[in-house]
Every structure is written in structure tokens, then in C-alpha cells.
Amino acid sequence: MTQRQSEQTPNPGRHGERPRPDGSDTADFGFEDVPASDKAAHVRAVFERVADRYDLMNDLMSGGIHRIWKAILLDRLNPRPSETLLDVAGGTGDLAEGYLRRGGRTAIVCDINAAMMTAGRRRAATTARRPDDLRWVCGNAEHVPLPTCSVHAYTIAFGIRNVTDRPAALAEAYRVLKPGGRFLCLEFSLPTLPLLDAAYEAYSFRVIPLLGEVIAKDRDSYQYLVESIRRFPAPSQFAGLVEDAGLARVKVQALSGGIATLTTGWRL
């Protein structure tokens, strides 16, 4: 049975999209509503602008805690030397590198943004212990360029909220997983503790965009990232989408008082 958290914030729609008056769809882009067909281009532009400072900004914004969250994900995954990982929206490949360090056989980073993967390749050339086992594929989460039933594990860390059609992306996760394969999604959420919630709200809207302006020279991109967290479905809603895609034994784990959430499931 699914373990779901209670609703944390109102959400405009289960799929993160709204009907427009002309009958077409819109998608959330931060606090804006944009035509659904335009969201991918907007997101791509955000990450192109911040690619070279992305890893540094992650450490500064989270105080390094994102590394602990990713370590928890990898603990749950428990990589094995016979298995292949697909890390979608994998960006610069830090999660994929961690998978290989822990004994996984092959890691495939799939990201829509070539600039992010270029930054990742540069880093992997000097930091990855097994760079030959780290593959890079430019592709959209909604149309993964891999065969059906081709990977043992599918991960997506802090990327699903940037996807336009989340049900399509989750259906792709189900498709590429082998029977018995694992799905693990790490994403920001909203704190469940009242005092933490107030502090997190102030930090998110006052400090993170300022860090983006000073360090990455791009305040707007980090303003979007903060806003996108508020527009993402609550954990219980997202767990429902994961189940709708066909994944089984879906579980939700709150991390750091609900600041992040790990959602897991299986293709049975």
C-alpha cells in the first residue's frame, strides 16, 4: 500500500497543467503559466545559463545537505555490479558517479541540456573513478532514447518538477525499467514543521535568489527554481502519479523535515 504524506500546499492540477481558454494547455514555470509547448525551452535556457556554476550553487544553497539526500537515495538503491542505472535529468552526473563508486556496473546520464552534460563530462574526466562506465545521452524525460526494459534502476533527482508532462515521463520510467527494476525520485518539497516552514520560506525567497545573483550571475534562474518547488504537487499527489504510471509498492520518505522527499517504486 502506498505510504503518502498529507497534502502540504494547494496544487492547481494533478499533472501541473491547466486548460487555457482556447482549449490548449499551460504548464507551470515558476509562478508563471506558460504554454505547455514552451516550457521545455524555458527550462533548457535556465540550465544553460547556470551550468558552469550548478554544482557549486547546489552546495551553497543546501549547505551540502543535497549530498546527504543523494547518499540516502543510493543507500536505498544499493547498487550491484551486474546492474545499469539510468539517471534522468542527471545534469552534471554527480549521482551517476556515486552509483559507480558504490559498485554499479554502468550509469547512463540522460539530460535535455547539452551544456549541463558538457560541464559534467569535464568534471568526470578528473573525478570519476570509472569514467568509461559513465555514458551520456541527450534526451527528454518524456521521450527517453533507450530501449524498453533496458535498465535495472531509474533515478531522477530534483528534475521531475522541471518536466512539462510528468505522467509521460513516469510512463517512460516504467517502460525503460526491466521487470523487478527500481524507480527512485528525489525532489524538493515543503517542510511539515511550522517553525522550519517559516525559516525555509524566508531563506528560499530572500537568500537563494541573492546567491544566484552573486555566484552564478543569474538571479532570475534561481528565483524560478524556488518558485517551481511551490508549484510542484504535494508528495501524496505525486505518489498517485507514480502509481498511475504502473509502478508498484510506491513509498514516500520525507527528508530533513520535509524539505526534500524520496519517492520509490518498483516495476513488477
Secondary structure, DSSP 8 states (H G I E B T S, - for coil): --B-----S--S-TTSEEE-TTS-EEEEETTEEEEHHHHHHHHHHHHHHHGGGHHHHHHHHHTTHHHHHHHHHHHHH---TT-EEEEET-TT-HHHHHHHHTT-SEEEEEES-HHHHHHHHHHHHHH-SSGGGEEEEE-BTTB-SS-TT-EEEEEEES-GGG-S-HHHHHHHHHHHEEEEEEEEEEEE---SSHHHHHHHHHIIIIIHHHHHHHHSS-HHHHHHHHHHHHHS--HHHHHHHHHHTT-EEEEEEEEGGGTEEEEEEEE-
